Structures are given as structure tokens and as C-alpha cells.
Amino acid sequence: MFSLISESLPFNWEKSDFGKQKHCLKTYEAIVVNCFALTSKSTPSAEFNYLKGIEHSRVLLINVPNDLPAHITAPLEERKFTFLCDSRTGQQELIRKLTSGLQNSRVQGDGDSRSRLLLTKREQQILTQLTTGEPNSIIASRLHLSEHTVKNHMYNIFRKIGVKNRLQASNWAKLNLQMEKI
């Protein structure tokens, strides 16, 4: 699945294991969940409980099992999750539906992402420097700031983009800041 999507879709995207990175999902234009692990058993699975807890305006579900009962699908439909394809869908149809779903989410999400990610010019400069992997002392020296000021900016950046550490912030910057800057 990973290699098929990587080779076929012209979008910036990131793969994560099920349940990882829940804290920074809001920074993405869309969340695509491969639902092959969902089952039709009567007790809700951990995967189902995780899905119900996703806080995002655009969730696209792929490889949804055909026999899911209403007590599993109804809560997901209420959350306006998009069921793109079931587990019987062929590769080409999956790619077509996924491309369409991602393009639609990009059109709907552009205004949202701009309004909620208001980084100042200085924060963008610091975030760009962060992608080099240098410590705060080097970043401070390059930008003629104190280490304390850089640390304060880092705190504000992490809060604004919804990440918890430097690696996540660097990955976010590589996906969301203009490529010429990085």
C-alpha cells in the first residue's frame, strides 16, 4: 500500500502507524486512514475507538471492510468521515478515488490552514533554521538573538503548529513552508 501510494500520488504526505501522531493531526489538510484492521465483531476494536477520537475536519477512509454493521459506520458517518472505497476496490480505482478525495480536501482546507497557522516572519525564520538540525545557540547566533528568545519562539511555534518536539516541527516545516526557504 505504502509504495503504491508513494509512486502514484503527487502530494506531500507522511506515513504513520495507526494511532501515532494524534497530537499533530490538525496540521494536515486531510487524514487518510487505511481501515483494513476494522472488523465487524460486536465489540468495538481499538482501531474503531481511535477513529472515533480523531479531531479533524477531513478524514478519508480507504479499504473499509464490506460487512461493517451500522453501530460501527454510523458514528463515523455522523462525524462526516468520507468512505472512499471498500476492501474490494482495485488499485487503479483506489488511486483515482484517493487523488480526487485529496484534491477536494485541498480546495476546502486552504482557507482553514492559512487562518490557523499564523506564524510570524521571525517564527518562520527560526523554523527554517530548525530544519538544519542546529541547536538553539547556533540559531540564536545566526539570527542575532538570545538563546532565551529563540526558546520562546520555539515554544510558540510548537503550540501554533501542534507539535511536541523539534523533529516533528522540522517535518512540519518541510511540508508546509515554501521550499525555497528550506
Secondary structure, DSSP 8 states (H G I E B T S, - for coil): -HHHHHHH--S------TTTTGGGGGGSS-EEEE-TT----SS--HHHHHHHT---S-EEEESB-TT--HHHHHHHHHTT-EE--BTT--HHHHHHHHHHHHHHHHHHHHHHHHHH----HHHHHHHHHHTTT--HHHHHHHHT--HHHHHHHHHHHHHHHT-SSHHHHHHHHHHHS-GGG-
